[in-house]
């Protein structure tokens, strides 16, 4: 019996992206596997490592070996306060410097073309470089130069790139891990930059969510800091429990019905 193609779309959201891995863990337990994945920022990190063959809990262990700031280093403020090169190095190491087109599952990495002010959907080329571009929050992190074009975080224009898989999948499952919420502490330039980005990103999710047949939203993650991966296991568990509950009430059937 033929199976329908499932497109899995993972939003950005910093450390809250560990929840994506909890969702994927439940999907595997239910025998639900995506035919294509699209992601912005944290979603591109989780999605790319999963598309390369790493299991969800294995990815949690990989990403929690260092604190978030150990993946960064300060830079002269040109296009950003810090460099996120440590994340690129991690992806390159774990993927053996492969290209996106070499992954086990087709992967679409969404980044923002800062020159043109539009989204770019990478499906080929060096995976680490593309994921770095997708995850580089403007002002906070340096922009990434690819072929003479400056790229920043994919969430800036499209934090849930569901439309990108619309013609490539029969069923689309979107997972959103970022909601605006309330922020008390705005005591530094970095925190103000992050909050400004956060508010803009949350606003562009709604339109893309309309392309999803299934949509898992996690407002309960609002209390978790975007740059604190020390809470990764707890966030993973929230994603796992949320997905368990969602699929119990909204099962996904990939088998084609017999006529």
N, C-alpha and C positions, 0 to 999 in steps of 0.2 A: 504494500500500500504506500503510495507516494506521501511525502510529508510536506507540510507548508513550511516556508522559510520564515524564521523569526529574526527580526532586527532588534538588537538590544542597544538602547541609547542611554548613556551615562552622563549625568550632569557634572559640572565642576562644583567645587565646594571645599577645597583644601583638605584638611584632615578628616572632614566629614565623609570623604570619599571611601573611607574604610567600610562604610555601610553598603556600598556597592558590592563589596566582596561577600558580605553576609547574604545579600540577595542572590548572588550567583551560587553560593553554597546551597541554598534551598533549591534553586533551579536544578542543580546537578542531582540532588537527592530525589527530585521528582522526574528526572530524566528529560529535562527541558534544556536544550542546547541551542545557542544562537547560530545562525548562518552568517551573520554579519554584525559587527559592533561599530558604534560611533560614539565618540566621547570628546568632551571639552575639559581641559585642565586636569583636575583630579580624575575625572572620568576617562581621560585619555591614558593616564598612568595605569589605572586599574585595568582598563580594557586592553591595552597593549600587552601588558604582562600576562593577562589571561589568554589572549589570542596567541601568545607564544608558547602556551602549554603549561604554564604554572597554575597550580591549584589555588583556590581562594585563600585558604588558611596559610598556605606557603607564601603567598604574596604579602599577607599581613606580617608574617615573621620577617620577610625581606625589608619591608618599609619601616618596621619598628626597631631595626637594629641601631639606627641613629636618630637623634632628635631632628626636628625639621631644620633647625638652624645649622646643623652639621652638613646639610646639603647646600649651604649657601656660603658666600664670603662677601665682605664689604667691597664696594667698588667706588671709583671716583664718580660722583653723581653726573653722569651724562644722560643716559636714558633710564636710569634706575638706581636705587640706593644699594642694591645687592645683586650679585650674580647667583643664578640657580644652577650653576654648572655641575654641582654634585649630583643632581637628579639625572642629568644627561649621562654622566659617567656610570651611574647605577644601571640605567636602562641599557646602555651600550654593553656593560659587563654581563648583565643577565641575559641579554639577547645576542651576545657574541657579535655585536656591531652589525646586526642584520638590517635589512630594509623592510618597510611596512609590507611590501608585496610578497615577502618571504614568510610571513606569519602563517600559523595553522588555520586561523580564521581571518577572513578579510576585515581589515580595520580602517576606519575613517577617523583621522585626527583633525579636529577643528581648531584652527588658530585664526587670529585677527590680523589681516593685512593693514598695518597702521598707516601706510602711505595712501592707500585707496579708501580706507574706512569700510572694509567689507570682510566677510568671512571667507576663509580659504579652507578647503577640505582636502587634506593630504591623504592619498591612498598608496603612495609609493615614495621611495627615497629613504634616507637614513632615519630609522625609527627614533633614536635618541634625540636627534636634532629637532624632529617634528614635535615630539612630546615636550621638549624643553620650550619650544615656541608656544605651544598650546597652554603651558602652565605659567608663563611669565607675566604676572600681574603688572600692568603699567605703573610706573613711578616706583613701586616697591622693588621690582626686579628689572634688570636690563633687558631691553628688547633684543630679539634674536634676528641676526642677519642671515637670510637664505637667498642666495642668488641676487644679492643687491637690494632685496626688499626687507623692510623691518616688520617683524611679527611680534604680537603680544598675545596675551591670554585669550583663548577661544571664547570664553564666557563673556567677554566684553560686548560682542555682537550677538553671540548665539550660545547660550549655556546649556542648551538641550537640543543638539542637532538632529532632531527627528526627521525633518524634511529630507535630510541627506540620504536617508535609507528608504524613503517612501516608495521608490520604484524598484527597490532591490529586495523587498521583503513582503510577505503576505500578511504578517502580523507584526506590529511594532509595540515593544514594551519599553516605556520610558521610566527612568528612576531619577527623581530629583532630591538632592540632599541639601539644598540651600534655600532658606527662607529668611527674610530680612530681620524679623524680631526686634528686640530692644538692645541697645548697646550703651552701657554706662560709661565705659572707659575710653575716652578719645584724647588721651594725654600726650600723644606723640604724633609726628608727621606720618610715621609708618602706619599707625592705627587709624588715622584720619583717611589716609590713602586707601587702606584696606576696606574701611567702612564705606567710602564713596563707591568703590568698585563693587562691593557686596550689594548695595542698594540697586545699582544699575543692572547688575547681573540678574537679580531676582525678578526684575520687571520683564525681562525678555523671555522668560520660561513659558508663560501662559500661551502665547501663540503657537510655539513649537509643540506644546503638550496636546494641542488639538489634532495633531497628526498621529497620536498614539492610540492604539486600540486598548492598551492597558497602561495604567499610569500609577506608579507608587510614589507618593509624596511623603516626606518625613519632616514635618515642622518640629517634631520633638528633638531634633538635632540642634535647634537654635542656641541652646546653652553651651554648646561645644565650640571652643575656639578653632578658627580656620587653620591655624599654624601649630596646633598642639597634637602631634601624632603619638604622644605618650598615652593618649586615651584611645588608641586605635582598636584595642581588643573590645573595649566597652562599646564603641561605635559600631564595630562589626556585629556585636550581639544585638544591637538595636535594629540594624538592617536585617539580620537573620530573623528575628522575631516578627518584625513588620512584614517581611515577605511571606513567612509561614501563614500569618493571619490573612494576608491578601489573597494568596493562592488557594486557601481553603474556601474562600467566598467567590473567587474569580479564577477558576482553573483555565489554563491555557492548553488547548488541544491542537497539536500540530498534524495529526493524522487527517488526511483527506477523507471526507465522508463518501462512502460508496453510493453510487447512484442506483 
